[in-house]
Amino acid sequence: MTFNKAKDKQLLVISVLIMIMTVVIFFYMFAKTPESLKTSRNGVPFFTPAAIHPESGEILSIETLVKHFKGN
């Protein structure tokens, strides 16, 4: 099997560019996350723990509480 040096270099350059672009895009996604991906429509952070109803002991999501008190 023979290898063409020019084609091998071209493939190497394209592969390196793709790897660099992948790393840059992942860094951008995690460093500059848009606000719309951090909170819900009602402004509740997505990773907020649930609350416990003091009388019944029922577990309620914060999103449910926000909707209840906003009247939605």
QUIRA-V983438 format. One record per backbone hydrogen bond with DSSP energy under -1.0 kcal/mol. CO is the residue of the C=O (numbers start at 0). NH is the residue of the N-H. If there is no record, write none. Layout:
<<CO & NH> <CO & NH>>
This chain:
<<3 & 7> <4 & 8> <5 & 9> <6 & 10> <7 & 11> <8 & 12> <9 & 13> <10 & 14> <11 & 15> <12 & 16> <13 & 17> <14 & 18> <15 & 19> <16 & 20> <17 & 21> <18 & 22> <19 & 23> <20 & 24> <21 & 25> <22 & 26> <23 & 27> <24 & 28> <25 & 29> <26 & 30> <27 & 31> <33 & 36> <34 & 37> <34 & 38> <37 & 45> <39 & 42> <43 & 39> <44 & 47> <50 & 59> <52 & 56> <57 & 52> <59 & 50> <60 & 64> <61 & 65> <62 & 66> <63 & 67> <64 & 68> <65 & 69> <66 & 70> <66 & 71>>
